[in-house]
Amino acid sequence: MENMTLKRIKNVLKKEWELTFKSVNNTLVVTLLPLLIVGQVLGIIFAVKTFVGANSFEDITSNAMIQRSMANLQGMISSEITSLSLSDRFHLLLVSQFPYYLLLIPTMIAISLATFSIVEEKQTGTLEPLLATPVRTWELLLAKALSGAIPAIIMSWVCAVVFLIGIAFLVSKAVVEACLQSTQLISIWLISLIFLVPAISVLSFMLGVISSSKASDAKSAQNVALIIVLPVLAIVATQIIGLISFTPILLLILSFVLCLLDLAVLRLAVKLFCREAILVRWK
């Protein structure tokens, strides 16, 4: 029975990937959009390094929000970061925020792809033959979510590597050494990549699939799915402005909560998915 379930999920995954990557636009969304996000962050760091003078750094770091973030960063770095120059400390702060920017990648891909996954098949009539097969509703919805979440996770990891290579050339040796000496900062990066990004990816695509299954057209589905971005932006914003300092323990707890939420949203998606209505009455 378990083998049959895996086989049905794999079959749906294969079908979804064939449809997704057959389209040049979809392929660019999955591959180019994440790299543009990384390029934007690296561009900001480059611009700060190139065009911001020493006096400007004094003004920037005197900001109350930046000071809170600096204080939180001080607790994560084993070495005394006050020995670094103001510019190096600010660069270090920007580097430490990137694991949270990574969360934007799966959410942006989900808004672009997941919201079209079911509603377009309704319109083209390709969903009905699939629903007539023995595939269970939860298998179908999970496979559709995973078909986008898996590439999004892989691209997030690729972007993390690109970012690390980029900052090695953009920031000073002192900043790189401070990052490598911080076990907490390294732990945050690993937890984010291994647990948080996958959990956010599955949740984003599952919510996208729900909005797609309930909408009558792709535009409506995309409008509803914009709420996917709000929790991620809240995580990024609270961290950047220093309201919350996400320690490795807090990130593990957040990842666990999100995994439970993934299961709850999957159950909700199954309940909301009107299989019979699509087969019989949907127009």
N, C-alpha and C positions, 0 to 999 in steps of 0.2 A: 504493500500500500504506500509506504514511504517512497519507494523507488518510483512509483507511478506519479506521485505528487511532484517529485523533483523533475521527472521527465516532462510533465505538463508545464511546469514553470520554465524549464529550459527551452521548450518549444516556443512559448510565448516570448521569452527573451530574444530568441533568435529572430523571430518574426519582427519584433519591435526594432531591433538593431538594423535589420535589413531595410526597413522603412525609413528609419531615422537617418542613417548614413547614406542612403540613396540620394537624399536632398543635400545640395551644396550649402544652402542656408542653414540647415540644422547642424551640419558638420562644422560650419564656421562658428555657430553659437556655442557648441561644445568645446571647440579647440581655441578659437581666436578670442572670444569674449573673456575667458579667464586670464589669458596672457595680457590682454589690454588692462585688466584690473591690476595685475602685477606691475606692468609697465608704468601705470599711473603712479603707484606708490614709489617705485624706483625713481621716477621722474621728479617727484616731490623731494625725495632725499637729495637727488642731484642738484635740484634748484636751490634747496636750502644751503647745501655745501658751497655752491658756486656763487650765489648772489646775496646771501645774507651775511652782513658784516658782524664783527665782534660786539659792537654797540647794540645792534639789533637783537642779538642773542640775550643780552642783559634785559632788554625790554620784554622779550618773549618769556624768559624763565621767571620774570617777576610776576607774571600773571598767576592769580590764585589757583586756577584750574591746573595749569602746568605744574605749579609747586606741589599740589596734591598728588599728581601723577608721578612727579619726581620722588616724592616721599615714599610712595608705594613701590616704586622701582628700587629705591635704596634698600628696601627690605628683602628684595629678591636677589640682589647682587652680593656675592660674598666679599668681593673687594670693595674698598672705599671709593665710591664713584665721585665723591667730592674732589678727589685728586685729579679727575679728568677735567679738561677744559669745558666751558659752557657749551660749545658747539658739539663736542663729543658726547656730552650728557644728553643733549637734545637728540642727536642721532641715535643714541642708545635707546632713548624713549621711543622713537619712531620704529626702530627694529623690534622692540618688545611688544608693540601693538599688532604686528602683522598677523600672528596666529588668529586674531579675531577678525581681521579683514578677510582671511581665507573663507570664513563662513558665508561671505557674500557670494562666493562663486557658485555653490550648489543652489542657493536660492534664486539667483539670477537665471541660471540655466533652467530651473524648474518653471519659472514664470514663462520662459520662452517656449519650452517644449512640453512639459507635463500638462499644461492647460489645454493643449491641442490633442492629447493622446486618445481621448475617447470621443470628444465631440466631433472631431473630423471623421472618425470612423462611423459615427452615426450618420453623418451627412453623406458619406460616400457609399454607405451600405456594406462596408467590409466587417463591421462588428457583429452583425447578426449571425453569419456563418460560424464565427468563433464562439459565440454564446450557445450555439446549437451543439457544440462538442461537449464531451464529459468534463471539461475544465471547470473546476469549482470557482465560485465568485472570489473567494479570498486568494486563491492561486492566481487568478487573472489580475486582480488589483495589485497584489504584491509584485508580480512579475513586471507589470507596467511601471510601478514605482522604481523597482530595481533596475529596469532597463535604462532609466535616466540617472539614477543615483550612482550606479557603478562607474560610468564614464565621468560623472562629476567628481567622485572621490579620487579617481585616478588623476584627473586634471588638477585637482587641488594639491595632490602630492607633487605633481610635476611643477606646478607654480611655486610651491615651497622651495623646491630645489633651485629653480630659476632665481628666485628672490635671494636665497643664500649665496648663490654664485655672484649675483649682482652686487650685494652689499659688501662682499669681500673686496671688490674693486672701488666701491664708493666711499666707504667709511675708513677711519684710521685703524691702524693695527691695535691701538689701545682699546677701541670699541669692540673689535673682534675678540680680543683676549678677555675682556670683561664678560662678554656673552658666553664664552667657552668655560669660564671659571664659575659660572652661576649654575648650580645643579637645579635650582628652582626654575630658572628660565628654560633650561634644556628640557626639564620635565613637562613644563607647560606646552612647549612645542610638540613633544611626543604625544602627550595626552590629547592635544587638539587634533593632531593628524590621525591618530589611531582610533580615538573614541568619539570626539566631539564632531569632527567633520562628517564621518559616516552617519552619526545619529541625526544631525541636522539635514544631511542629504536625503535620507529616507523620509524624514518628516516633511521636508519641503515638497518632494515629489508625491508623497501620499496626499498631502493637502491639494496639490495641483491636480491629481487624478480625481479627487472628490469634486472639485469645482468644475472639472471637465465633464464628469458624469452627470452633473445636475444642470449644466448650462445648455441652452439651445443653440448657441453659436460660440465661436472661439473668442470673440471680443469680450463677451460677457464673462466667460470663464477666466480670461486674463485679468479682467477688472477685479473679480472676486479674489483671485490668487495673489493680488498685491498685498494682502494681509500677511502673506508668508514672510515678507521682508521686515515687517514691524518688530517682531521679537528679536530677530538677528540684529537689526539696527539698535535696539535697546541694549543688547549685550555689548555691542561695539561702543556705543555712546557712554554707557556707565563706566566702562573700563577706561576710555580715553580721557574723560573728564575727572577721573579719580574717585568717583563715588563708591566704586567697588574695586577691590584689588583681588583678582581671581588667582588664588593660590592653586597648586596642583590638587589639593584635597577638594577644594570647591569645584574645580573643573571636573574631577572624577564624579562628584555628586551630581553636578549638572548633566554630565553625560549619561549617568544611570537614569536620572529622571526623564531625560529625552528618549532613552530607549523604551522606558515604560510608556511614555506618551506615544511613541511609534506604534506599539502594540494596541493601545487604546484607539488611536486614529484608524488603524487597519480595521478594527472591529466596527468602528463607526462607519467607515467607508463601505463595508459589506452591508450594513443595515440600510444605508442610504441608496445603495446601488439597486435600481429597479430593473432587474434582469428581464422579468416578464413584460414590463412596459416597453422596454426597448425592442423586444422581439415582436410584440403584438401591436402596440399602439403608437410608438414614437414616429414622428414625422419630421 
